[in-house]
Amino acid sequence: MKFKPGESGNPNGRPRGSKSKTTEQLRELFRGFLSANMETLQHDFDQLRPRDRLNFIERVAKLVLPPPVEPIERLTDEDFELLLTKIREEFVNESK
């Protein structure tokens, strides 16, 4: 049976926009690895050719940095409300 757009085979699954726990755990492990091996990585990085250095930076950045944010104009009303809620929560947490 085919699902219609907007329907899910698992309606109780991970909510839209929430982060995957496995992905976040892997990112944390990778960040820890980078921190623990920074001296060795820097030495190895210094041995690379300029082009290879740029490739390395690009690949590591994709693993460590969050993905780019969509321009606000492209957000759905639901996503915009979710963004506002998160900003409000952060503001309240920082005010405490």
N, CA, C and O of each residue as an XYZ file, in Angstrom:
384
protein
N       0.839     -1.176      0.000
C       0.000      0.000      0.000
C       0.887      1.243      0.000
O       1.816      1.347      0.801
N       0.603      2.168     -0.884
C       1.372      3.387     -1.006
C       0.876      4.436     -0.014
O      -0.323      4.552      0.237
N       1.820      5.198      0.548
C       1.448      6.282      1.450
C       1.192      7.555      0.654
O       1.812      7.797     -0.381
N       0.285      8.344      1.151
C       0.004      9.639      0.538
C       1.010     10.653      1.074
O       1.547     10.465      2.166
N       1.274     11.729      0.323
C       2.187     12.757      0.821
C       1.732     13.270      2.182
O       0.552     13.562      2.381
N       2.659     13.377      3.101
C       2.349     13.855      4.443
C       1.977     12.759      5.419
O       1.864     13.015      6.617
N       1.784     11.538      4.929
C       1.474     10.409      5.790
C       2.761      9.671      6.128
O       3.752      9.756      5.404
N       2.728      8.956      7.226
C       3.899      8.210      7.644
C       3.524      6.768      7.913
O       2.409      6.484      8.351
N       4.439      5.864      7.656
C       4.234      4.468      8.003
C       4.364      4.262      9.501
O       3.953      3.229     10.030
N       4.936      5.246     10.187
C       5.092      5.191     11.637
C       4.688      6.547     12.208
O       5.548      7.399     12.428
N       3.397      6.762     12.452
C       2.945      8.065     12.918
C       3.503      8.453     14.289
O       3.482      9.631     14.644
N       3.998      7.489     15.064
C       4.583      7.790     16.375
C       6.102      7.882     16.305
O       6.773      7.844     17.336
N       6.647      8.004     15.104
C       8.090      8.070     14.922
C       8.673      9.405     15.375
O       7.988     10.223     15.988
N       9.931      9.606     15.066
C      10.641     10.820     15.449
C       9.932     12.032     14.855
O       9.631     12.047     13.661
N       9.661     13.052     15.678
C       8.977     14.246     15.169
C       9.809     14.974     14.125
O      11.038     14.965     14.174
N       9.133     15.594     13.196
C       9.808     16.351     12.138
C      10.653     17.459     12.757
O      10.201     18.185     13.642
N      11.876     17.571     12.277
C      12.767     18.612     12.766
C      13.601     18.208     13.968
O      14.554     18.908     14.312
N      13.268     17.091     14.622
C      14.065     16.671     15.768
C      15.343     16.003     15.266
O      15.392     15.468     14.158
N      16.367     16.049     16.101
C      17.659     15.504     15.703
C      17.734     14.018     16.011
O      17.168     13.544     16.997
N      18.427     13.305     15.173
C      18.670     11.888     15.375
C      19.666     11.724     16.520
O      20.740     12.325     16.498
N      19.315     10.908     17.525
C      20.218     10.701     18.653
C      21.517     10.042     18.207
O      22.593     10.391     18.693
N      21.420      9.097     17.292
C      22.616      8.407     16.806
C      23.549      9.386     16.110
O      24.757      9.359     16.344
N      23.009     10.247     15.264
C      23.835     11.222     14.560
C      24.510     12.157     15.546
O      25.698     12.447     15.406
N      23.777     12.632     16.536
C      24.353     13.532     17.530
C      25.443     12.824     18.335
O      26.475     13.426     18.634
N      25.229     11.562     18.688
C      26.238     10.805     19.425
C      27.504     10.633     18.590
O      28.613     10.769     19.105
N      27.339     10.335     17.314
C      28.498     10.182     16.437
C      29.252     11.504     16.286
O      30.483     11.521     16.273
N      28.520     12.600     16.174
C      29.179     13.912     16.077
C      29.978     14.212     17.334
O      31.099     14.716     17.256
N      29.407     13.904     18.488
C      30.119     14.129     19.745
C      31.377     13.268     19.827
O      32.429     13.745     20.253
N      31.272     12.001     19.421
C      32.446     11.129     19.406
C      33.528     11.692     18.485
O      34.710     11.683     18.827
N      33.118     12.175     17.329
C      34.070     12.722     16.373
C      34.721     13.994     16.921
O      35.927     14.192     16.769
N      33.931     14.844     17.550
C      34.492     16.062     18.146
C      35.516     15.704     19.216
O      36.584     16.311     19.298
N      35.173     14.702     20.042
C      36.101     14.257     21.078
C      37.390     13.709     20.485
O      38.479     13.978     20.991
N      37.261     12.939     19.408
C      38.439     12.395     18.733
C      39.325     13.522     18.215
O      40.544     13.487     18.379
N      38.709     14.515     17.592
C      39.477     15.649     17.075
C      40.210     16.381     18.200
O      41.383     16.731     18.067
N      39.510     16.604     19.296
C      40.128     17.304     20.425
C      41.294     16.513     21.013
O      42.345     17.079     21.314
N      41.106     15.210     21.174
C      42.138     14.371     21.780
C      43.353     14.193     20.882
O      44.443     13.909     21.379
N      43.193     14.351     19.578
C      44.280     14.100     18.635
C      44.695     15.346     17.871
O      45.276     15.245     16.790
N      44.406     16.514     18.417
C      44.650     17.760     17.703
C      46.116     17.930     17.301
O      46.404     18.372     16.188
N      47.035     17.587     18.189
C      48.459     17.765     17.875
C      48.885     16.886     16.694
O      49.564     17.355     15.781
N      48.487     15.628     16.717
C      48.824     14.708     15.629
C      48.154     15.144     14.332
O      48.770     15.138     13.266
N      46.883     15.522     14.439
C      46.162     15.975     13.249
C      46.805     17.221     12.656
O      46.902     17.349     11.435
N      47.245     18.140     13.509
C      47.887     19.358     13.013
C      49.179     19.015     12.286
O      49.466     19.568     11.224
N      49.957     18.102     12.857
C      51.208     17.689     12.202
C      50.925     17.072     10.833
O      51.576     17.405      9.843
N      49.942     16.166     10.792
C      49.586     15.528      9.526
C      49.045     16.549      8.522
O      49.356     16.494      7.332
N      48.237     17.472      9.022
C      47.672     18.516      8.170
C      48.786     19.361      7.550
O      48.727     19.707      6.371
N      49.793     19.688      8.346
C      50.909     20.502      7.853
C      51.699     19.800      6.749
O      52.377     20.461      5.962
N      51.620     18.483      6.682
C      52.349     17.723      5.677
C      51.589     17.643      4.339
O      52.153     17.216      3.332
N      50.336     18.045      4.332
C      49.520     17.943      3.114
C      49.836     19.060      2.120
O      50.331     20.125      2.489
N      49.533     18.784      0.843
C      49.616     19.820     -0.189
C      48.441     20.775      0.005
O      47.428     20.383      0.585
N      48.550     22.014     -0.464
C      47.458     22.986     -0.279
C      46.088     22.483     -0.722
O      45.100     22.694     -0.019
N      46.012     21.823     -1.873
C      44.726     21.321     -2.357
C      44.159     20.275     -1.395
O      42.962     20.276     -1.109
N      45.019     19.386     -0.897
C      44.576     18.359      0.036
C      44.149     18.968      1.368
O      43.250     18.445      2.027
N      44.783     20.063      1.769
C      44.369     20.758      3.000
C      42.939     21.278      2.860
O      42.125     21.128      3.771
N      42.643     21.886      1.722
C      41.289     22.397      1.498
C      40.262     21.272      1.487
O      39.176     21.419      2.049
N      40.593     20.156      0.855
C      39.684     19.005      0.843
C      39.444     18.480      2.251
O      38.319     18.132      2.609
N      40.503     18.426      3.043
C      40.384     17.965      4.425
C      39.463     18.889      5.221
O      38.566     18.424      5.923
N      39.687     20.190      5.109
C      38.860     21.161      5.841
C      37.400     21.028      5.438
O      36.514     21.042      6.293
N      37.149     20.901      4.152
C      35.772     20.777      3.673
C      35.097     19.526      4.236
O      33.949     19.582      4.677
N      35.794     18.427      4.220
C      35.210     17.169      4.711
C      34.968     17.200      6.213
O      33.919     16.759      6.682
N      35.923     17.713      6.963
C      35.759     17.770      8.412
C      34.657     18.753      8.796
O      33.886     18.487      9.718
N      34.577     19.871      8.106
C      33.548     20.871      8.408
C      32.152     20.279      8.276
O      31.272     20.586      9.081
N      31.940     19.438      7.278
C      30.623     18.821      7.081
C      30.254     17.905      8.237
O      29.073     17.724      8.534
N      31.245     17.331      8.884
C      30.982     16.416      9.988
C      30.803     17.138     11.319
O      30.109     16.642     12.207
N      31.421     18.297     11.461
C      31.445     18.980     12.748
C      30.463     20.147     12.821
O      29.815     20.346     13.848
N      30.351     20.905     11.760
C      29.486     22.081     11.771
C      28.046     21.708     11.478
O      27.786     20.753     10.746
N      27.112     22.452     12.042
C      25.705     22.176     11.713
C      25.430     22.540     10.264
O      26.129     23.374      9.689
N      24.416     21.920      9.671
C      24.099     22.251      8.280
C      23.603     23.686      8.171
O      23.100     24.242      9.147
N      23.739     24.291      6.995
C      23.272     25.659      6.820
C      21.772     25.767      7.092
O      21.007     24.840      6.827
N      21.381     26.905      7.618
C      19.977     27.157      7.928
C      19.274     27.666      6.676
O      19.822     28.481      5.934
N      18.060     27.182      6.448
C      17.261     27.652      5.320
C      16.910     29.124      5.540
O      16.671     29.539      6.674
N      16.877     29.893      4.492
C      16.410     31.272      4.645
C      14.989     31.281      5.219
O      14.172     30.422      4.888
N      14.711     32.246      6.068
C      13.413     32.308      6.748
C      12.260     32.324      5.755
O      11.194     31.778      6.039
N      12.457     32.936      4.603
C      11.371     33.001      3.616
C      10.929     31.618      3.160
O       9.781     31.449      2.747
N      11.805     30.631      3.223
C      11.481     29.288      2.749
C      10.844     28.414      3.829
O      10.349     27.329      3.525
N      10.849     28.864      5.073
C      10.302     28.058      6.146
C       8.787     27.969      6.044
O       8.110     28.930      5.680
N       8.274     26.789      6.375
C       6.832     26.653      6.466
C       6.382     27.359      7.737
O       7.205     27.652      8.604
N       5.093     27.636      7.860
C       4.576     28.266      9.080
C       4.891     27.415     10.301
O       5.236     27.937     11.361
N       4.768     26.096     10.144
C       5.052     25.174     11.251
C       6.517     25.265     11.674
O       6.815     25.334     12.867
N       7.431     25.264     10.704
C       8.857     25.362     11.007
C       9.209     26.718     11.610
O      10.058     26.804     12.497
N       8.561     27.771     11.133
C       8.808     29.103     11.668
C       8.385     29.174     13.136
O       9.097     29.740     13.966
N       7.222     28.597     13.449
C       6.752     28.570     14.841
C       7.706     27.756     15.714
O       7.981     28.134     16.853
N       8.211     26.639     15.182
C       9.169     25.821     15.918
C      10.447     26.609     16.191
O      10.998     26.534     17.290
N      10.920     27.359     15.206
C      12.102     28.193     15.368
C      11.875     29.249     16.448
O      12.730     29.448     17.311
N      10.744     29.913     16.403
C      10.437     30.926     17.418
C      10.384     30.316     18.814
O      10.883     30.906     19.773
N       9.785     29.144     18.927
C       9.707     28.465     20.224
C      11.097     28.161     20.759
O      11.374     28.381     21.938
N      11.968     27.657     19.898
C      13.335     27.332     20.326
C      14.101     28.593     20.739
O      14.845     28.573     21.720
N      13.926     29.670     20.007
C      14.596     30.928     20.358
C      14.102     31.418     21.716
O      14.894     31.848     22.554
N      12.788     31.349     21.927
C      12.225     31.772     23.217
C      12.772     30.916     24.351
O      13.120     31.441     25.408
N      12.854     29.598     24.144
C      13.385     28.694     25.166
C      14.833     29.032     25.491
O      15.209     29.071     26.662
N      15.642     29.276     24.480
C      17.044     29.645     24.694
C      17.139     30.952     25.466
O      17.965     31.083     26.370
N      16.301     31.914     25.115
C      16.310     33.214     25.791
C      15.955     33.040     27.268
O      16.598     33.633     28.134
N      14.944     32.234     27.556
C      14.528     31.988     28.944
C      15.646     31.282     29.695
O      15.941     31.650     30.832
N      16.279     30.274     29.092
C      17.365     29.539     29.734
C      18.569     30.422     30.022
O      19.212     30.269     31.061
N      18.884     31.346     29.115
C      20.020     32.245     29.315
C      19.708     33.302     30.369
O      20.624     33.826     31.004
N      18.444     33.621     30.562
C      18.052     34.644     31.527
C      18.118     34.140     32.952
O      18.168     34.934     33.892
N      18.118     32.816     33.126
C      18.120     32.238     34.492
C      19.468     32.323     35.136
O      19.637     31.886     36.274
